[in-house]
């Protein structure tokens, strides 16, 4: 029986020989963590054309990027951006000042005043003597005297008062302006008075002897206004136009009044000096 067992063992050994594996046992998780060196990748199964980038090169590139992004200190000790990361300096555009962009108001250019067609003789005083009176000044005014005082008259014109023609004359004396007519004047009419071409307006004042209008309160104001005007338009109501309808209107020229007024003052001075 013993020989049989030995024969069986011998047969088994011949049919299935025992082999010892030389493969190393896989390392446990503890052993892998102890070894900090990474295992190089096995590239035996990858084609040459798809060769991956070595792990060391990847680490090197990552390290270079981090280095470029770091801010380092210069000699002065202040943070400084590496030259490769510096941006070109740009000068900020200065904003325009408010006064420079303010809208300028439109400049209104006044048109020059037209040269009057009739020459103004106010710059040259009128030369005359008392014995030469009456004299006409610039075809608009007549200087007269009664040897007690001098008066300045406008050229006489006629007006239809509703019943006929009546003469109209404006007279400047030492005491007042007098509008002399030969028709009865009615102050109850509306829209009456004196209107100058400069825009000045004067109300009618007092009726004297039924046919004349006297201006005493506004005498000096009318003198100053006439020196700046060319025409004066009178609107007056007359009794012959009864029943009341509308006032009668007429216009006289007052141009060259400044020169005529100066002659009138000189005339009164001559009478006073006698």
Phi and psi in degrees as a GROMACS rama.xvg file:
@    title "Ramachandran Plot"
@    xaxis  label "Phi"
@    yaxis  label "Psi"
@TYPE xy
-62.4266  -38.7203  UNK-2
-68.0848  -32.6382  UNK-3
-66.6151  -41.4099  UNK-4
-64.458  -41.7823  UNK-5
-63.1654  -36.8051  UNK-6
-65.9631  -39.0098  UNK-7
-65.2441  -43.4499  UNK-8
-63.1051  -39.1158  UNK-9
-65.0024  -39.2125  UNK-10
-66.2277  -44.1833  UNK-11
-62.1389  -36.1669  UNK-12
-67.0669  -36.5787  UNK-13
-70.8181  -40.0671  UNK-14
-74.4013  -41.5355  UNK-15
-128.138  88.407  UNK-16
-70.0032  144.495  UNK-17
-88.5839  130.598  UNK-18
-119.256  144.27  UNK-19
-101.588  123.832  UNK-20
-72.254  133.066  UNK-21
-96.2343  -0.593548  UNK-22
-68.0804  132.81  UNK-23
-71.2797  143.241  UNK-24
-67.8804  142.462  UNK-25
-62.2841  141.794  UNK-26
-71.0928  144.657  UNK-27
-75.4765  166.551  UNK-28
-60.8118  -32.7201  UNK-29
-69.3468  -38.8838  UNK-30
-68.9663  -36.0304  UNK-31
-66.8845  -39.6922  UNK-32
-68.8406  -28.3487  UNK-33
-69.9836  -31.8191  UNK-34
-88.7736  108.424  UNK-35
-81.5703  -11.42  UNK-36
-81.3247  124.137  UNK-37
-69.0838  145.527  UNK-38
-79.1503  132.853  UNK-39
-65.6691  141.439  UNK-40
-68.7989  147.052  UNK-41
-90.8644  109.993  UNK-42
-99.697  16.0976  UNK-43
-68.5778  -27.8683  UNK-44
-95.4974  7.27082  UNK-45
-109.228  139.681  UNK-46
-69.0312  155.407  UNK-47
-65.0596  -35.2452  UNK-48
-71.1197  -17.8944  UNK-49
-110.992  35.5007  UNK-50
-67.488  124.283  UNK-51
-74.6696  160.24  UNK-52
-71.137  134.507  UNK-53
-57.5614  146.233  UNK-54
-63.1992  -34.172  UNK-55
-64.8115  -36.6005  UNK-56
-68.14  -37.8731  UNK-57
-62.7776  -44.595  UNK-58
-61.9189  -38.5663  UNK-59
-65.1664  -42.4397  UNK-60
-65.8616  -39.8135  UNK-61
-63.4437  -38.9166  UNK-62
-65.9136  -38.5329  UNK-63
-64.4146  -39.8355  UNK-64
-63.5044  -42.1643  UNK-65
-63.9282  -37.7085  UNK-66
-64.3011  -40.5421  UNK-67
-66.5736  -28.9484  UNK-68
-87.0479  -11.9414  UNK-69
-73.335  148.407  UNK-70
-101.12  122.327  UNK-71
-109.831  165.109  UNK-72
-95.1797  133.758  UNK-73
-85.9023  -165.632  UNK-74
-67.6171  -31.3802  UNK-75
-76.162  -9.88351  UNK-76
87.5598  0.801209  UNK-77
-94.9605  148.196  UNK-78
-57.3699  140.216  UNK-79
-141.069  136.305  UNK-80
-82.3368  136.042  UNK-81
-55.0994  148.277  UNK-82
-54.8816  -34.7729  UNK-83
-67.4001  -23.3885  UNK-84
-101.681  -1.01861  UNK-85
-65.9522  138.554  UNK-86
-98.2739  146.56  UNK-87
-62.244  134.577  UNK-88
-72.746  136.122  UNK-89
-122.681  134.05  UNK-90
-81.9141  121.033  UNK-91
-62.7372  138.525  UNK-92
-72.7514  125.289  UNK-93
-70.0661  134.156  UNK-94
-76.9069  141.402  UNK-95
-66.8904  144.042  UNK-96
-68.768  154.087  UNK-97
-60.7422  -37.8356  UNK-98
-70.2643  -21.8961  UNK-99
-79.5317  -28.6017  UNK-100
-100.278  0.19455  UNK-101
-64.6866  141.805  UNK-102
-75.4927  123.232  UNK-103
-77.6812  137.003  UNK-104
-65.4318  150.568  UNK-105
-63.6594  134.513  UNK-106
-88.0748  119.975  UNK-107
-92.9317  118.373  UNK-108
-95.1759  116.924  UNK-109
-75.2888  136.153  UNK-110
-72.5366  140.275  UNK-111
-63.7453  145.42  UNK-112
-65.526  137.034  UNK-113
-66.6171  143.712  UNK-114
-73.2755  124.843  UNK-115
-61.7437  140.986  UNK-116
-70.0373  -32.9138  UNK-117
-92.1627  123.176  UNK-118
-63.0104  140.507  UNK-119
-88.0453  121.583  UNK-120
-96.7698  11.9166  UNK-121
-66.146  -24.9516  UNK-122
-72.1939  -22.3496  UNK-123
-113.262  111.402  UNK-124
-58.1495  145.913  UNK-125
-77.4335  126.353  UNK-126
-94.396  126.13  UNK-127
-162.607  171.554  UNK-128
-128.626  163.517  UNK-129
-61.6139  -34.7264  UNK-130
-68.2235  -22.1026  UNK-131
-82.6517  -12.4457  UNK-132
-72.5182  147.455  UNK-133
-80.6012  151.264  UNK-134
-129.815  153.461  UNK-135
-99.708  135.488  UNK-136
-116.014  117.201  UNK-137
54.1896  29.7005  UNK-138
63.9681  4.21645  UNK-139
-113.432  -28.8531  UNK-140
-127.809  148.804  UNK-141
-124.1  122.582  UNK-142
-95.4433  122.634  UNK-143
-127.281  165.54  UNK-144
-150.25  148.209  UNK-145
-111.796  18.85  UNK-146
71.9062  -0.871193  UNK-147
-110.414  -30.1496  UNK-148
-158.076  163.005  UNK-149
-104.644  148.236  UNK-150
-135.884  152.095  UNK-151
-118.068  122.866  UNK-152
-114.941  143.128  UNK-153
-80.8777  164.676  UNK-154
-64.8407  134.624  UNK-155
-75.9946  138.252  UNK-156
-135.424  163.426  UNK-157
-105.97  152.912  UNK-158
-138.377  141.883  UNK-159
-83.0476  112.827  UNK-160
-91.7874  4.10371  UNK-161
106.731  -19.8669  UNK-162
-122.519  -15.4026  UNK-163
170.627  -166.907  UNK-164
-92.7812  138.076  UNK-165
-132.229  137.98  UNK-166
-74.8895  145.881  UNK-167
-127.413  127.808  UNK-168
-141.266  135.24  UNK-169
-102.373  126.994  UNK-170
-126.625  132.284  UNK-171
-104.644  124.676  UNK-172
-121.317  -175.68  UNK-173
-69.1187  -21.9098  UNK-174
-108.047  -26.187  UNK-175
-165.835  175.945  UNK-176
-97.8057  141.266  UNK-177
-133.193  123.185  UNK-178
-96.8704  110.159  UNK-179
-99.6828  127.151  UNK-180
-133.865  -177.222  UNK-181
-126.89  28.0665  UNK-182
-131.778  144.652  UNK-183
-66.8775  131.712  UNK-184
-99.1682  138.112  UNK-185
-119.333  115.01  UNK-186
-83.7126  1.83299  UNK-187
-78.9924  -9.32912  UNK-188
-71.2397  146.323  UNK-189
-92.7304  164.41  UNK-190
58.8833  48.0855  UNK-191
-113.582  169.738  UNK-192
134.695  -167.158  UNK-193
-117.935  128.754  UNK-194
-122.96  122.912  UNK-195
-91.5391  158.138  UNK-196
-69.461  -8.97608  UNK-197
-85.9474  -6.14977  UNK-198
101.464  -7.70186  UNK-199
-70.632  145.545  UNK-200
-132.247  139.457  UNK-201
-130.371  134.344  UNK-202
-79.7415  156.56  UNK-203
-71.5699  144.955  UNK-204
-108.043  -83.0475  UNK-205
-128.924  138.146  UNK-206
-89.9511  129.539  UNK-207
-118.462  125.145  UNK-208
54.9265  37.4903  UNK-209
68.6111  -30.9778  UNK-210
-114.052  -1.58667  UNK-211
-123.253  150.557  UNK-212
-113.114  128.655  UNK-213
-110.687  135.056  UNK-214
-121.265  104.047  UNK-215
-107.589  -47.5924  UNK-216
-64.3382  -34.5457  UNK-217
-102.457  15.791  UNK-218
-57.0537  -55.7978  UNK-219
-67.4145  -36.4673  UNK-220
-65.5171  -37.4373  UNK-221
-68.6214  -37.4436  UNK-222
-61.2541  -47.6589  UNK-223
-64.4164  -39.3813  UNK-224
-71.3273  -38.1803  UNK-225
-64.1623  -28.7375  UNK-226
-67.0519  -22.6383  UNK-227
-101.772  -4.64434  UNK-228
-108.029  170.25  UNK-229
-116.263  -33.5777  UNK-230
-136.395  154.88  UNK-231
-132.058  125.906  UNK-232
-107.996  123.824  UNK-233
-102.309  134.19  UNK-234
-121.201  113.681  UNK-235
-135.778  141.363  UNK-236
-94.6498  134.458  UNK-237
-114.802  144.554  UNK-238
-62.039  -38.0503  UNK-239
-60.8673  -12.7643  UNK-240
-85.5119  10.8771  UNK-241
-60.7368  139.496  UNK-242
-68.4786  162.472  UNK-243
-59.9966  124.46  UNK-244
-120.235  -76.879  UNK-245
-152.676  154.377  UNK-246
-71.0181  158.475  UNK-247
-89.837  142.446  UNK-248
-124.356  136.702  UNK-249
-147.301  156.507  UNK-250
-125.589  136.983  UNK-251
-121.404  154.954  UNK-252
-86.2916  134.142  UNK-253
-120.396  15.311  UNK-254
-64.9783  151.886  UNK-255
65.0993  20.7879  UNK-256
-66.8516  -32.443  UNK-257
-60.1005  -42.5266  UNK-258
-69.3274  -40.8936  UNK-259
-65.9847  -37.8654  UNK-260
-66.7529  -36.1699  UNK-261
-66.0068  -40.2939  UNK-262
-65.7941  -38.0735  UNK-263
-63.2834  -41.2193  UNK-264
-64.789  -40.536  UNK-265
-64.7008  -36.4202  UNK-266
-63.9267  -44.9044  UNK-267
-65.4991  -34.2126  UNK-268
-67.0342  -37.3903  UNK-269
-63.9209  -41.5652  UNK-270
-66.4184  -37.8239  UNK-271
-67.6051  -35.941  UNK-272
-74.7604  -12.9746  UNK-273
